[in-house]
Amino acid sequence: MSELDARGVDVRFGSTRALDSVDLCVEGGRILALVGPSGSGKSTFLRAVAGFVTPDAGTIRVGGRTLVGDGVPVPPERRGLGMVFQHHAVWPHMSVAENVAYPLRRARWNRVDREKRVAEVLATVELGDLADRAPDTLSGGQRQRVSLARALVARPEVLLLDEALSALDEPLRASLRLMLRRLAAENELTMVHVTHDRDEALAIGDQVAVLDRGRVVQVGSPAELDASPRSEFVARFLHDAACVAGRMSGGRFRSDDGRVSVPAAALGFPSGPVDGPAYLALPPDGLELVEESTGEGVLPVEVLTSLYGRRGRTVICRSGDLELRVLTPGVDDALPSTRGARVRRGFVYSR
């Protein structure tokens, strides 16, 4: 098992700082999922680890070996890493087995050992019976598994995945998520998985790092990020939370427009105690629709429409100029006749 440790990594493209003093550590045999909006720096970080981008500052080490820092960076081909990209880059003139064997041929493995290792890794990704097939006879998911097998065949110290599942349809993506989790567990393989899909990041990562404008804004387990987003940005990005400006005073949040008043019992303070100007973040699962339009922690709302989901229906409401999403388990196709949304759980941040 190899640990990946990045410290103070800066990357600039002209006047743009793509990565700003990024510190990230992945324990050996675990999966780190990087998630954030477009332009947040997640793919730039992956490319810096792979050697395709040279940082302006910082160090990157894998298993105690320095890849970046302490002088000249190690070239990509000598880093001992595997990488899988968004689009399954397989060579059409080679069979499945030949595609997977290519890194071993370059490393001058003998034929017997090469064929044995290729058979092992194809069985691992459940393609053992397709070794002689041409790539153009495979499905998209099968071709992506060929790419995964080729990245794994030389036993990389760390596997890097750059939006590797995003071009696939569900439920194929769900199947490959399970395969990656199994590979990490059974082979004690360290992975860094970049994705724009919030649910995928929480599903696949042992640890999840949220990036915004080149900075790591929160790192934690999926449960920690789900229960305690540590900033207004994380609450908006991960939870689709609506945010209300106001202030905390006397153990209660009151909005600036006077419409929202919520007691501390319904609030969480992930960044610590708050007193004074604040934002209240309202996630969809922290609200419930009620018949009354006034009362403790109730916002008057107008129901606009709804979206069906497996966990329940998400009802879109408006309260003044504030749009709310309310997750309502068990609501049928008919929109509920409601007058208010009660705050059951909200997060408060200083502003």
C-alpha positions, 0 to 999 in steps of 0.5 A: 500500500502506498500513501499519496501525500501532497503539500502546498501544491500551487499551479498557475496558468498565466495570471490564473491560480489553478491550485492554491496551496493544496494539501491532500493526503490519501492513506494507502489502500483507500479512495480519495474522491475529488469533487467541485464545480468546473474550474475548481482545480480537481483535474489539475491536481490529478494531472500534477500528480500524474506528471502532466502539469508541473506545479509552481510550488509544493511537494508530492510524494507517493510511498515515500518517493518524491515525485515533485519537489526537491529538484527536477520532477520525476517524468510521468513514465517513471512515477509508477502510477496508473491513470484512466481518463473519461473517454476509453482510449483503447487501440482499435487495431489491438485485441483486448488482451493486446491492449492490456498487455501494452504496458508490460511489453514496453517494460519488457516483461517476458511472454509467459509472465505477461500472458499470466498477468494479463489473464489475472487482471482481465479476470479481475475486471470480469473480461476474462472471456473477451480477451481475443475480442476487438474493441469495436465489438465491445460496449462502452462499459466494457471498453472502459474496463479494458482501460481500467485493466491496462492501468492496473496491469503493471501494479501501479502504486496509485490509480488516478481516475479522471472523470472515468465513469462520467461518459457511461450511463446508469446503471453501468456507472453504479456497477463500475463504482462497486467494482472500483470499491472492490478493487481497492479493498481486495488489492489494497489499491490507493485511488484518487477519483475525480468527478463532478457528480456529488452523489458519486463522490460520496458513494465511492470515496473513503474520504471526499475533498471539495474544491473551489477555485483551486482551494480545498474547502473541506475534507472528510468522510462522506458521512461528515460532509453529509452531516456537517458541511463546513461552509455556505459553499459546501452546503450549496454545492453538496446539498442544494441548500437555499441560503438566507442572510440574517443574524444569530442573536439570543440563540435564534436565527432571524433573517434580514427581511424578518420572514424567517425565525428559527430556534437554535434547537433546529440548527447546526453550527458546523464551523463553531458558535455564531453570534452576529451576521450569519447565513442560514443554509436550508437543505431539502431534507431539512425542511417539511411541508406543513398546512400552516403558514406561520409558527415556530420556524415556518416559512410561508411558501407557494408550491411551484412543481415537483421532481420524482426521486427514489427517496421521495418527491422533491417539491420546488417552492417559493417564499418571497424571492427565495426558492426552496427544495423540500424532500417529501418522502411518500408524496404521490403525484398530486402536489400537496396543498401546503401553506408553509415549510417548517425548518427541521434542520439548518446550518448556520455560518458566519458572514 
